[in-house]
Amino acid sequence: MTEFALLMGSTWQVNTLVFSVILIVILLANLLVLKVLRRVSVPVFYGLLIMSLAATYVWPLRAWVAEEKTVAYLLAVSYLGLPIFLAAILFGVTFKVTRLGSAALASNLLGAVLGGTAEYLSLVYGIRSLALLSMGMYGAGLICWLLRERHV
């Protein structure tokens, strides 16, 4: 939200765009997991997610925005949507194979709370630092997945 507000001004359009993109990509990811993806390599999707977060760190949104407003919105939507889309696919796939749905939802909620709380670190280290923090958190998630697979 903050990146978009810095880029396009803090308006109702920014809020609408951000929340719409989040809801739409989560819906698309869930539909993809339910209807299309049968066998997914979870480590590959973790790798793609970590790479997309690294890209957001290396190339901040303000560094490559087009003059044309429509093009700027499309680029911004892609920039925001890709990591969320990949994370939603990971959640859908891992939720599908879990034995206890309530524990998976609780873990997801805990991650959301930790992520939201960690967002306050951006006041000290800057907005871009959140990409590094997210990469670390998803890297830890990948390690936990790999350890789980080794013991199953």
Backbone as a ProteinNet text record, in pm:
[ID]
protein_1_A
[PRIMARY]
MTEFALLMGSTWQVNTLVFSVILIVILLANLLVLKVLRRVSVPVFYGLLIMSLAATYVWPLRAWVAEEKTVAYLLAVSYLGLPIFLAAILFGVTFKVTRLGSAALASNLLGAVLGGTAEYLSLVYGIRSLALLSMGMYGAGLICWLLRERHV
[TERTIARY]
83.4	0	88.3	191.6	278.3	352.7	402.5	472.5	380.6	257.7	162.3	127.9	112.2	80.9	195.7	319.3	433.8	438.3	395.2	401	287.3	166.7	49.8	-28.9	19.3	-55.1	-150.1	-179.9	-266.6	-412	-473.5	-611.3	-695.2	-821.9	-911.9	-882	-826	-790.9	-680.5	-584.1	-475	-529.8	-614.2	-673.7	-755.3	-835.6	-916.9	-829.1	-725.9	-636.2	-566.9	-511.5	-435.9	-525.4	-638.5	-725.1	-787.5	-818.9	-873.7	-770.8	-648.3	-542.2	-522.2	-515.4	-493.9	-604.7	-728.7	-841.2	-848.5	-824.3	-833.6	-723.4	-597.8	-490.4	-505.1	-557.4	-581.1	-690.6	-795.6	-901.4	-847.7	-770.8	-714.2	-620.6	-539.2	-448.7	-526.7	-632.6	-714.1	-782	-834.1	-896.1	-793.1	-673.4	-567	-530.4	-520	-485.9	-598.6	-722.1	-835.9	-862.7	-847.4	-892.3	-781.5	-662.4	-560	-439.1	-383.1	-257.8	-284.4	-235.7	-250.5	-128.2	-12.6	112.2	198.7	232.3	309.4	436.4	546.6	671.3	676.3	650.3	646.5	780	895.6	1022.1	1040.6	991	1000.9	919.7	798.9	716.8	776.7	837.7	908.7	1022.2	1096.5	1205.6	1155.8	1045.6	988.6	943.1	882.8	837.1	954.8	1058	1175.6	1242.1	1246.5	1303.1	1217.7	1085.8	1001	1018.1	1037.1	1063.3	1200	1297.9	1430.3	1421	1339.2	1321	1257.9	1163.2	1102.6	1202.3	1299.6	1403	1502.3	1543.6	1644.8	1588	1464.3	1401	1276.2	1291.2	1172.3	1075.8	950.9	844	870.7	919.9	940.3	1052.5	1133.8	1248.1	1210.5	1093.5	1063.6	921.9	866.8	728.6	722.6	625	605.6	532	545.8	475.9	325.8	289.7	148.6	82.8	-27.3	-95.4	-144.2	-201	-251.9	-138.1	-27.4	88.6	143.9	147.1	196.5	110.5	-21.8	-111.4	-90.5	-75.7	-54.3	77.3	181.1	310.2	300.1	231.5	215.9	135.8	31.9	-49.8	35.2	117.5	205.5	305.3	360.9	460.4	402.2	283.4	217.3	163.1	105.8	32.7	116	233.3	310.4	349.4	410.9	444	319.9	213.4	90.4	32.9	35.1	-14.4	63.7	196.1	280	259.7	247.8	223.6	87.2	-12	-145.8	-144.5	-69.5	-56.7	8.9	116	182.6	87.9	10.7	-82	-186.6	-242.7	-345.4	-293.5	-173.7	-115.1	-84.2	-24.1	11.7	-112.4	-213.8	-338	-407.8	-395.6	-458.3	-403.4	-275.9	-212.6	-203.2	-251.7	-241.9	-340.9	-305.1	-393.5	-492.4	-451.2	-533.2	-549.5	-664.6	-689.7	-682.3	-731.3	-729.5	-586.3	-495	-355	-292.2	-326.4	-274.3	-326.9	-454.7	-511.8	-452.4	-429.9	-368	-225.7	-151.7	-16.2	-18.2	-113.5	-126.2	-160.4	-249.2	-286.6	-168.4	-92.6	26	126.3	144.5	233.7	186.6	56.7	1.4	23.5	5.1	26.3	173.5	261.9	405.6	447.7	395.7	427.6	377.2	254.6	199.4	275.5	315.2	394.1	532.7	591.2	725	724.8	607.1	599.2	645.7	633.8	680.3	831.7	903.5	1047.7	1077.7	980.4	1002.8	1022.5	972.9	994.6	1141.7	1211.3	1351.9	1441.5	1409.1	1497.5	1450.4	1330.5	1279.2	1186.7	1105.1	1004.6	1069.6	1179.2	1243.5	1293.9	1324.6	1375.1	1271.2	1143.9	1039.6	1052	1103.8	1126.1	1230.7	1335.3	1438.2	1381.3	1301.6	1238.6	1145.6	1068.4	977.9	1055.7	1166.3	1249.1	1298.5	1339.6	1385.7	1274.4	1155.6	1043	1001.4	994.2	958.8	1071.9	1196.8	1308.4	1296.7	1256.5	1233.6	1117.5	1013.9	901.7	945.1	1033.2	1085.5	1164.5	1247.2	1325.4	1232.4	1128.7	1032.1	962.7	927.3	863	957.6	1084.2	1180.6	1204.7	1212	1228.8	1106.7	988.9	864.3	861.4	901.3	900.5	1000.2	1108.7	1208.6	1158.7	1068.1	1018.4	884.4	826.4	693.7	710.3
-117.7	0	124.6	124.1	240.9	267.3	161.3	177.3	240.5	194.6	248.5	393.4	424.6	561.9	655.7	609.9	691.4	710.8	609.4	612.7	693.7	670.9	725.1	825.2	853.8	943.6	863.4	916.2	844.9	880.1	799.7	825.5	700.7	714.9	600.7	502.1	550.5	460.8	364.5	412.7	327.1	219	258.2	160.5	56.7	101.4	10	-85.6	-31.8	-113.9	-219.2	-180.1	-273.1	-384.8	-349	-452	-539.7	-483.2	-563.4	-663.8	-618.2	-708.3	-821.8	-790.8	-894.4	-998.9	-953.5	-1047.9	-1128.3	-1064.5	-1134.2	-1238.1	-1203.3	-1302.2	-1418.9	-1394.4	-1505.2	-1596.8	-1537.4	-1617.6	-1698.3	-1635	-1706.1	-1818.7	-1793.5	-1897.6	-2015.7	-1988	-2097.1	-2176.3	-2108.5	-2178.6	-2262.7	-2208.1	-2282	-2408.5	-2397.1	-2513.3	-2616.6	-2570.9	-2663.5	-2730	-2657.3	-2706.2	-2750.8	-2692.5	-2716.2	-2792.2	-2742.3	-2799.6	-2930	-3036.4	-3166.7	-3198.1	-3187.9	-3214	-3089.8	-3035.6	-2912.3	-2937.2	-2888.1	-2894.7	-2774.5	-2799.7	-2692.3	-2617.8	-2688.5	-2613.9	-2521.1	-2560.8	-2473.9	-2346.4	-2359.8	-2241.6	-2153.7	-2215.1	-2135.3	-2057.9	-2124.8	-2058.4	-1941.9	-1962.5	-1854.5	-1738.3	-1771	-1666.2	-1587	-1655.3	-1587	-1502.1	-1552.3	-1473	-1349.4	-1363.4	-1246.7	-1142.4	-1188	-1093.8	-1028	-1104.1	-1046.2	-939.9	-966.1	-867.2	-739.1	-751.7	-630.8	-553.5	-622.5	-553.4	-483.2	-554.3	-500.3	-387.5	-405.6	-305.2	-250.6	-147.7	-92.5	-36.8	-34.6	6.5	142.5	236	370.6	378.7	273.5	276.5	248.8	191.5	153.5	184.9	287.4	320.7	400.2	365.1	431	563.9	648.8	777.3	758.7	668.6	640.4	581.5	639.1	596.9	452.2	412.8	276	174.9	204.2	115.2	109.2	222.7	226.5	138.5	144.1	60.9	-87.6	-122.6	-263	-315.2	-235.5	-276.3	-289	-194.9	-197.9	-319.8	-352.9	-470.9	-597.1	-608	-724.7	-730.3	-616.5	-605.9	-649.7	-603.8	-639.8	-781.8	-820.3	-945.6	-1071.7	-1069.4	-1193	-1258.8	-1187.8	-1255.5	-1306.2	-1230	-1272.6	-1395.5	-1397.6	-1511.1	-1637.8	-1626.7	-1743.6	-1790.4	-1696.6	-1733.7	-1800.9	-1753	-1813.4	-1954.6	-1976	-2111.4	-2202.8	-2155.6	-2236	-2270.3	-2173	-2201.2	-2302.6	-2284.5	-2377.3	-2519.1	-2533.1	-2666.4	-2731.3	-2656.2	-2715	-2739.6	-2654.9	-2677.1	-2803.4	-2829.5	-2947.3	-3077.6	-3078.7	-3202.7	-3210.7	-3108.8	-3110.6	-3209.7	-3261.2	-3354.6	-3280.6	-3167	-3091.9	-2948.9	-2922.3	-2792	-2676.3	-2697.7	-2588.8	-2548.1	-2642.9	-2611.1	-2532.2	-2568.7	-2496.1	-2352.5	-2335.8	-2201.1	-2119.3	-2183.2	-2114.3	-2071.4	-2157	-2121.3	-2004.5	-2005.8	-1896.2	-1765.9	-1773.8	-1655.3	-1604.1	-1694.5	-1655.1	-1584.9	-1639.2	-1575.6	-1436.4	-1420.4	-1289.1	-1189.6	-1235.7	-1148	-1111	-1209.3	-1180.1	-1085.6	-1109.5	-1022.6	-881.1	-869.4	-737.5	-664.6	-737.9	-677.6	-639	-724.9	-698	-579.1	-544.8	-430.6	-302.7	-297.7	-180.6	-163	-269.1	-256.8	-163.3	-145.4	-55.4	88.4	121.7	255.6	278.6	171.5	181.9	155.3	49	3.8	38.4	88.2	124	16.7	58	-30.9	-148.8	-121.5	-228.6	-341.2	-312.8	-416.2	-524.8	-492.5	-592.7	-707.4	-678.1	-785.1	-883.1	-830.9	-918.7	-1001.5	-937.7	-1008.6	-1118.3	-1087	-1186.3	-1301.9	-1270.6	-1377.2	-1470	-1413.3	-1494.3	-1580.7	-1522.7	-1598.9	-1712.6	-1684.3	-1790.4	-1891.7	-1847.7	-1942.4	-2038.6	-1986.3	-2071.7	-2167.6	-2118.5	-2205.6	-2318.4	-2286.1	-2389	-2493.6	-2449.7	-2544.1	-2635.2	-2578	-2659.5	-2759.9	-2718.8	-2809.5	-2924.3	-2892	-2995	-3092.7	-3041.7	-3130	-3218.3	-3163.3	-3240.3	-3351.8	-3320.7	-3419.8	-3532.2	-3498.9	-3600.1	-3698.2	-3653.4	-3738.7	-3801.3	-3771	-3829.1	-3955.5
0	0	0	84.1	95.2	-34	-98.3	-225.6	-330.2	-335.8	-432.2	-399.7	-272.4	-233.6	-270.9	-254.1	-293.7	-445.1	-516.3	-661.9	-722.5	-678.1	-745.1	-661.7	-543.2	-456.2	-368.3	-254.6	-162	-191.3	-273.5	-314.8	-296.1	-314.5	-306.9	-418.5	-530.5	-641.3	-600.8	-526.2	-479	-386.6	-293.6	-202.2	-277.9	-371	-451	-530.5	-593.1	-673	-587.5	-475.9	-391.5	-338.7	-280.8	-223.6	-331.2	-445.9	-556.1	-606.1	-624	-671.6	-572.1	-444.8	-343.6	-348.9	-349	-349.3	-478.8	-591.6	-720.8	-735.1	-700.7	-718.2	-621.5	-502.1	-409.9	-464.5	-518.7	-580	-697.9	-785.3	-901	-857.8	-756.4	-707.1	-651.2	-576	-521.6	-631.4	-732	-845	-919.2	-936.1	-1003.2	-926.4	-795.7	-712.8	-716.1	-710.3	-707.7	-842.3	-950.7	-1081.1	-1175.5	-1164.6	-1267	-1213.6	-1106.1	-1055.9	-981.4	-1033.8	-968.4	-882.5	-941.9	-869.4	-880	-764.9	-759.4	-679.3	-732.1	-656.8	-563	-437	-337.8	-331.3	-330.2	-327.8	-448.7	-564.2	-682.6	-660.7	-607.8	-583.3	-473	-371.9	-272.3	-338.8	-426.4	-497.2	-582	-654.6	-735.4	-647.9	-535.4	-444.1	-388.6	-346.2	-291.8	-399.8	-524.4	-633.5	-663.4	-656.1	-681.8	-571.3	-447.7	-338.4	-354.1	-400.6	-426.6	-535.8	-636.6	-743.7	-690.6	-597.7	-541	-455.9	-401.7	-324.8	-418	-521.5	-613.1	-698.8	-746.8	-833.1	-764.7	-681.8	-617	-721.1	-686.1	-776.9	-838.5	-763.8	-815.1	-918	-928.8	-1019.8	-1165.2	-1190.9	-1328.6	-1372.1	-1320.1	-1352.9	-1482.2	-1565.7	-1694.4	-1676	-1775.7	-1775	-1793.4	-1882	-1910.6	-1786.6	-1743.1	-1620.6	-1628.7	-1743.1	-1758	-1748.9	-1815.7	-1812.1	-1670	-1602.4	-1463.9	-1374.9	-1391.5	-1310.8	-1341.1	-1468.1	-1504.5	-1447.4	-1456.1	-1399.3	-1246.9	-1185.5	-1040.1	-995.8	-1071.4	-1039.4	-1048.3	-1151.1	-1165	-1050.6	-1018.7	-912.5	-778.2	-749.8	-624.2	-627.9	-740.5	-748.1	-750.1	-812.3	-828.8	-696.4	-601.2	-474.6	-399.9	-403.8	-335.3	-404.1	-536.4	-613.9	-580.3	-579.1	-549.3	-405.3	-311.2	-171.6	-156.4	-230.2	-222.9	-281.2	-387.1	-442	-339	-276.6	-173.9	-60.4	-15.3	93.2	48.6	-69.9	-118.4	-131.7	-186.6	-205.2	-71.4	18.6	148	233.9	219.8	294	245.6	116.5	57.5	116.2	152	200	351.9	419.8	565.6	626.1	739.7	810.1	899.2	948.7	1042.9	990.9	930.3	869.2	966.8	1088.7	1187.2	1223.2	1227.8	1258.1	1143	1019.8	903.5	901.5	929.1	932.8	1047.3	1161	1274.3	1239.6	1171.9	1129.6	1032.7	941.3	845.8	917.9	1014	1091.4	1172.7	1230.5	1306.1	1214.1	1094.4	997.3	959.2	943.6	910.1	1024.1	1146.6	1263	1274.7	1259.6	1265.7	1153.8	1033.8	921.3	942.8	992.5	1020.3	1129	1230.3	1338.9	1288.4	1208	1154.7	1059.2	1007.6	917.4	986.3	1117.5	1190.9	1179.7	1144.1	1122.1	1006	915.7	802.6	849.4	967.2	1021.2	1053.4	1089	1123.9	1003.1	926.8	820	679	663.5	531.9	475.8	381.6	323.6	250.7	179.9	102.8	191.8	316.4	407.7	432.4	411.6	432.2	332	213.1	116	169	230.4	288.2	402.9	486.8	597.4	545	443.1	383.8	323.3	256.6	200.1	309.9	422.2	534.6	591.7	603.7	659.7	566.2	436.7	343.1	328.2	343.3	345.1	462.2	578.5	695.6	669.1	601.2	564.7	472.7	377.7	287.2	364.2	457.8	537.8	617.7	676.2	751.9	659.5	538.5	442.4	407.2	379.6	342.1	457.4	579.7	696	715.3	692.4	704.6	601	479.4	371.9	400.1	464.5	496.3	600.8	687.8	796.7	766.9	653	621.1	542.2
[MASK]
++++++++++++++++++++++++++++++++++++++++++++++++++++++++++++++++++++++++++++++++++++++++++++++++++++++++++++++++++++++++++++++++++++++++++++++++++++++++

